[in-house]
Amino acid sequence: MGEAIAPLNWGLIGTGMMGVEHIQNLAITPGARIVAIADPVENSRAQAKAAIATAFGDTPLALHDNPADLLAAGGIDAVLVASPNHTHRAILEAVFAHDVHILCEKPLATNVADARWIATQAKSRKKLFWTAMEYRFMPPVAEFIREVHEGRVGRLRMLSIREHRFPFLVKVNDWNRFSANTGGTMVEKCCHFFDLMRHIVKSEPTRVYCSGAMDVNHVGERYEAGIPDIIDNSYTIVDFANGVRAMLDLCMFADGAEEQEELTAVGGKARLDVGIPSGRLTYSPRTGFMNPKAVERSIVPVPEAALKAGSHHGSTWFQHQAFAHAAATGHPALVGAEDGLRAVAMGQAAEISAREGRAVNISELL
């Protein structure tokens, strides 16, 4: 799969569930080699080592329990940061001192201040800095975006995104049960969708209003760190500078839904929908009152190998192909640190809005 490019020797920092997904996708990315991993949790390192052995075969691999040792050892061209959200800034402070490409998992940070610092540092570097907003790269979503941008719905006026899914998974030391570690659900989970909004609308948000709460999941759970405080359902409305309105409908106790994600764009000429995982694209042009509908349906295919390599509908593989191409050619990141900052700002605004019961102007944060 993919075109031949110059090899990239990867060092992985953070080898939990998402780290393993990256391992499986790097295994089918031409030229990619994983030469070192770092994680403070022995079970996570062992899990990653086994995944690398399965995916790459018997290959030299250095195991470290901290990022500093991985970086000091050298021999890497690119670093993947897939550690818990609240560790990103500290880890990137160390990584920035090395002349390597960087792929940082979302969210860029847990708050705007740290995300702004990261974006500022990334701006002065020659090597690639890429924020892992892989939802842009799901083939059905990418086709949806292409058709919207080419004007198939006319001038875009409304955009809605729905994610009805399963609760947050169990993570090491239950770190993802607490907003102090994640930035809150609207940062941790929804930064993907806020990034999609900006990308699709081609404008910047001006105001965010979110109504949300923790109503079903984690109620009654207690941990050493305290009581979970993460939103499990919400509606968020975003106003953009160009007049487009966007909405996010999130429910994390709807794991029985047929489609996990659904995107709808409506313009003056038509409506366009896409669903994941079906890959179904539905085009509905305006026909006038009582006239026959003229709906067109199609399925956007995804390579089977990409589907099997992760749980994000092939997007992680497509993201790695784009990253490798940019690293080889010197092209800029398709999703840079500034994009990561903007998504964090939208998520933090939504968190503030939900907790304070008011609309939040983005100018309060940026």
N, C-alpha and C positions, 0 to 999 in steps of 0.2 A: 504494500500500500504506500502511495506517495512517491515523490521524486527523490532521487539520490541527492544528498547534500553533504556538506562537510560534517564530520563527526562532532558530537558534543559530549564531553564527559561531565556527568551530572553528580552533584552532591545534594542529598535530600536531608532537610532539617524538619523533623516531625514525620513519624512513620505510622500514624494511626490509620483509620479507615480511608481518608482521602489520600494520604500518602501512598497507600497500597494501590488505590485506583490510578494514581499517576504512574506507579511502577508498571502496571499492566498496560497502560497506554504508551509509555516510553518504549516498551518491548516491541511494539509494532510501528514505531517511528524510526524511519531510516537514519542511521548514523548515531542514534542515541545509545549511550552506555552509562550505567549507574556504577560509580566507582567508590562512593562513600555514603554512609548514612549516619545521622545523629539523632538520638532520642534518649531522654533520661529514663524512660521506662523500659525495663529489660524485655517484658513481654511484647511490647511494640517493636523493638529492634528485632526480636526473634521472628515475629510475624512478617516483617519486611524482608528479612534475610531469606525466609522460606519463599516468599513471593518472587523475589529476584532470582532465586535458584530455579524456580519453576518457569519463569518467563524468559530468562537469559541463559540458563544452563550454568555450568561450572565456570564462573568468572571471578576474577579478583575483586574483593569487596572489603573496604575498611569500615569497621563498626566503631562508633564513638558514642559516649553518653552525654556529650555537650557540643554545641556548635563551634566553640572556640577551637577545639582540637581538630574538628573537620576542616575548618578554614586554615588553620596553621599548617596542616599536612600538605595543602596545595594539591596540584594535579587535577583541578576541576575547571571547567569552562563556564558552567552554569550552576546556579543554586536555586533549588525549590524550597520555599518556606511554606510548610503545611502544618505548622505548630498551632496550638490554641491561640485564638484571636488576641488575647491580652498580652501575648509574648512577642507579637510582631515587631513593635518598635525596637525593643531591646535587641532582638536578634538582627534586625536590619542595621542597627547602629554598627554591629560588628561586620556584617557582610559588606556594607558600603566601603569599608576600608580595603576591599579586595577587588581586583580588576576582573570581575565576572559578570555574566548576564544573570538577571534575577527574574524569577517567576514567583510572585507572592500570592498565596491563596487569599480569597476574599474572607471577610472584609479586610481592607487594607489595614485598619486599626479599629479600636473600639470607640474612638471619639475623634472629633474634628481636629483638636489640637495635635494629636499624634499623627493623624493622617496628613495634616498640613506640613508637619515637619518632614515626614517621609517624602511627600511630593516635592518639597523644596530641595531635598538632598538628591532625589532622582533626576531632577531637572539639570543638574550640573554634571551628570555622568555621561560618558560616551557609550558605555555598554547598555544593553537593553534592560529596561525595567518594565515588567508586564504584570498587570493585576489580573488575577485569574477569574474573570467574569465569563465562564464558559457558556452560559446560556445563549449568548450571541451566536455561538457556533453550532448549535443544534440545527441540522439541515432543514427541518420544517420551519423553524423560527427564522433561520437565515433567508429562506425563500420568502416567507411572510414579509420580512423587513425589506427585501429587494423589491417586491411588488408594491409595497407602500411608498417607498422612495421613488419608484418609477412612475408614480401617479395613478396606479390602477383604481384606487378608491376616489380619485380626485384630490382636492386639497384636504388634508387630514384635519379633522376637527375634534374627534374623540378617540381615546385609546383606553381600553380596559384590559387588565390582566387578572386572571383568577388562578390561584394555586390552592387546591383542596387536596390535602396529603396526610401523611402519617405524622405522629409526634416526633419531636427530636429524639435521636437515638442515644443510647447510653454511651458516654465517653469516659476516658480515664479520669478518675477522681470526681466524676460528675460535674466537670467544669462548666458544661454548657447549660446547666440549670440556673445560672446566675447572671444577671445583666452586667454585673461588674466585670465579668470575664468575657462576655460575648459582645457587649455594647447594647444588648437587648435584641429581641427577636427582629425588630424592624431594621436593625443594622445587620445582625448576623445572617438572617435568612433573606430578608427583603432587599438587601443591597443589590442582588442580582436583578431584581425587577425594576428598581429605581434606575439602575444602569441601562436596562433595556428601554425604559421610558425616554431618557435623555437621548439615547442613540436613535430611536425611532422618530421621536418628535423633532429632533435637530434643533433644540432650543434648551435654555436653562430654566429650571424651576424658580418660581418666585414665592410661592406660598404652599404650605402643606397642612392638611387637616386630617387627623387620624382618630378614629374611635375604636378602641381595642381593649382587651382584658385577658386575664388568665382565668378561664371559666371551667375547663374540663380537665385538661392535662395537668399532671403534677400536683393537683389539689390534694392536700393531706400528706404529701411527701416531706420528709425531713432528712437533712444531711448534717454532717459535722459543720459544714460551712453555713448552715442556716436553712431558711425556707425559700424554695424556688420563687422567682419573681419575673418569669418570662411570659410575655403575651402569647396566647395560643389561637387567637382569632381577632381579625380587625378589618375595617374598611378604611382606606386611605385615599384622599382626593388631592391631586397635585395640579396647581395652576402653573402654566408655562408662559414665558415672556412673549411668545408668538401667538398667544391666545388659545392654544390647544389645552384641553383638560384631559387628565388621565386619572384612572382609578385602579387601585389594587384591592382585590378581595382575597383575603387569606384565611384559611381554616386548617388547623393542624390536628383536627380530629375527624377527618373525612377520608380516611384511608380506603374506604370502599368505593370511592368515585371512579368512574370509568376513565376519565381524563384527569391527570394530575395537574397539568397546566393548560390554560386556554387563553389565547390572546385574540382580541377583537379590535379592528381599526375601522372607523367610520368616517367617510368624507362626503363631499357633495355629490359624488357619482355612485358610490357603492359601499358595501360593507365587506370586510375580509376577515375570516376566522381561521385560526389554526389550533389544533389540539395535540397534546403530547400525553401518552405515547403513541396514539394512533397515527400521527403524522398527517392527519386529514386536513387539507386546505379547502375552505369553502368560500367561493366568491359569489356575492349576492348583489347584482346591480339593481339600481332603482328602476321600477317598472311602472310606477303610477298606481293609483288607487284601483283595486279590483282587477287589474290586468294580470295575466299569467306570470308566475315567477320565472326567472331565467337563471336559476342557481347552477353553478358549475362546481364540481367536486373533483378532487384529485388527491393522491397519496404521494407524499415526498419520501423517497426511499432513504435508508441509512445503511451503510455497509455493515454486514453482519459482524465482522471482526471488531469494528468500533463499538457496536452495541454490546458485545460480549466483554469488552475490556473495562466496563464501568457501569455506573448506575445513572448516568446523566445523558442518556439517549445519544451517545456517540460524540457529544460535544467536547469532551476532554481530549479525544484523539485529534479532532479537527483543530482545537486550540494548539496542541503541541506541533502540528504540522505548520501552522501559521507562525508560531514562535520560532521554530527551527529555521524557517525561511527568512524571517526578519533577522535572526542572529547571523545567518550566512551572508545576507545581502547588505546588511547595514540599514535596512528600512526601519522606520520607527515602529514602536509597539502599536498594535491595533487597539489595545486597551491599556492606557498608560497609568501612571501614578495619579495624574490629575483626575482621570475618570474615577479611580478608586476613591479619591478625596471627595468628589462630588456625590458619589453614591453614599458614602458614610454620612455626609451632611444631610442628605435627604432622609436617611434612616434615623439619624439623631433627632431631626426635626419631628419626625413621626412619633418617636418615643416621647419627646417632650409634649407633643400635642395630646397623645393618648393619656398621659399621666396628669396633665394640667387642664385638660378640657378646653383647649383653645387652638385657633389656627396659629401657625408659626411661620413667620417670614424667614426665608432663607438668609436674608441679610443679617439676621440675628446671629447666624453662625459663620457665615463667610463674608 
